[in-house]
Amino acid sequence: MRLPNTELDDSAVRAVFSPIVRGDVRAVDGAWWPRSRDLAAELPALLAVLWRRDLRVARVAYHRDSWDSDVSRLPVAGRIVRLGWFRTIDPHLVSLTGLDIQDRQDLLVVPPTTDLQHAARVFDWIQDGHHHHRSASTILTAAEASLQATAQGSAPVTARLDLAEAAWESEGGSPRRTLLNTGRSA
């Protein structure tokens, strides 16, 4: 389990980032495990980490039902960061856009009440670089299923296949079918 060392420092940001691969399209660029549902209180420390990683965040998009606070502007380090909520964004995602609109990080949000093993599994999956093409909610669900299977002594969950199928289904994909009258596959 690879969680940031927060045992000695309760103020440390619990966040990890996927390996950067040029030309790679991702659904999730990293994971963040805030300590509360108060976005205004949690964001400044995360933004400081991202600024050290050369992402000057100007806007933050989030799902309204996932956070307790409802602020539209947040002063951070002498700058104003605009916050906007959307009901269409994945509830387990925050999207952070930089001053240059092409600079963006989409972070999976591990709910604050999540237990250590579940959070650690999610962080491992994000850091291994194999799960960042899946939606945040799909990764969280699969990580929990994987832990339950391990606890029950079941065979390991084939999480990557489960995630791929779930992502395909959630994005409107359908199984391959044969076109009528042609015999060709669609």
JOKA-V954223 format. One record per residue. N is the residue number from 1. RES is the residue in one letter. PSI is psi in whole degrees, -180 to 180 (none if undefined). OMEGA is omega as a letter, one per 30 degrees, with the letter a starting at -180 (NA if undefined). Layout:
# JOKA-V954223
N/RES/PSI/OMEGA
N/RES/PSI/OMEGA
This chain:
# JOKA-V954223
1/M/127/a
2/R/81/l
3/L/149/l
4/P/147/a
5/N/100/a
6/T/5/a
7/E/-36/a
8/L/-20/a
9/D/103/a
10/D/-17/a
11/S/-6/a
12/A/141/l
13/V/129/l
14/R/90/a
15/A/147/l
16/V/160/a
17/F/145/l
18/S/152/l
19/P/143/a
20/I/127/l
21/V/119/a
22/R/132/l
23/G/2/a
24/D/132/l
25/V/130/a
26/R/155/l
27/A/-28/a
28/V/130/a
29/D/-9/a
30/G/-175/l
31/A/148/a
32/W/133/a
33/W/86/a
34/P/162/a
35/R/-13/a
36/S/176/l
37/R/14/l
38/D/96/a
39/L/-40/a
40/A/-33/l
41/A/-33/a
42/E/-33/a
43/L/-41/a
44/P/-42/l
45/A/-41/l
46/L/-44/l
47/L/-36/l
48/A/-41/l
49/V/-45/a
50/L/-37/l
51/W/-36/l
52/R/-22/l
53/R/15/l
54/D/27/l
55/L/107/l
56/R/94/a
57/V/130/l
58/A/-29/a
59/R/147/l
60/V/126/l
61/A/140/a
62/Y/166/l
63/H/128/a
64/R/-40/a
65/D/-10/a
66/S/-11/a
67/W/149/a
68/D/-36/a
69/S/154/a
70/D/74/l
71/V/149/l
72/S/-20/l
73/R/136/a
74/L/116/l
75/P/124/a
76/V/121/l
77/A/45/l
78/G/9/l
79/R/161/l
80/I/125/l
81/V/129/a
82/R/136/l
83/L/140/l
84/G/136/l
85/W/151/a
86/F/139/l
87/R/-13/a
88/T/-14/l
89/I/149/l
90/D/131/a
91/P/-18/a
92/H/35/a
93/L/141/l
94/V/137/a
95/S/119/a
96/L/118/a
97/T/136/a
98/G/-179/l
99/L/-38/l
100/D/120/a
101/I/-22/l
102/Q/-17/l
103/D/111/a
104/R/142/l
105/Q/128/l
106/D/116/a
107/L/131/l
108/L/132/l
109/V/114/l
110/V/121/a
111/P/143/a
112/P/-28/a
113/T/1/a
114/T/141/l
115/D/162/a
116/L/-43/a
117/Q/-42/l
118/H/-46/l
119/A/-42/a
120/A/-40/l
121/R/-44/l
122/V/-46/l
123/F/-42/l
124/D/-45/a
125/W/-38/l
126/I/-44/a
127/Q/-27/a
128/D/-12/l
129/G/5/a
130/H/-11/a
131/H/2/a
132/H/-4/l
133/H/-5/a
134/R/159/l
135/S/156/a
136/A/-46/a
137/S/-37/l
138/T/-42/l
139/I/-45/l
140/L/-44/a
141/T/-44/a
142/A/-37/l
143/A/-41/l
144/E/-43/l
145/A/-39/l
146/S/-42/l
147/L/-41/l
148/Q/-41/l
149/A/-41/l
150/T/-43/a
151/A/-32/a
152/Q/-3/l
153/G/18/l
154/S/169/l
155/A/150/a
156/P/141/l
157/V/134/l
158/T/71/a
159/A/-39/a
160/R/-40/l
161/L/-42/l
162/D/-43/a
163/L/-42/a
164/A/-45/a
165/E/-42/l
166/A/-42/l
167/A/-42/l
168/W/-48/a
169/E/-39/a
170/S/-18/a
171/E/12/l
172/G/9/l
173/G/162/l
174/S/157/a
175/P/156/l
176/R/136/l
177/R/158/l
178/T/131/l
179/L/139/l
180/L/143/l
181/N/-8/a
182/T/-27/a
183/G/-2/l
184/R/154/l
185/S/145/l
186/A/none/NA
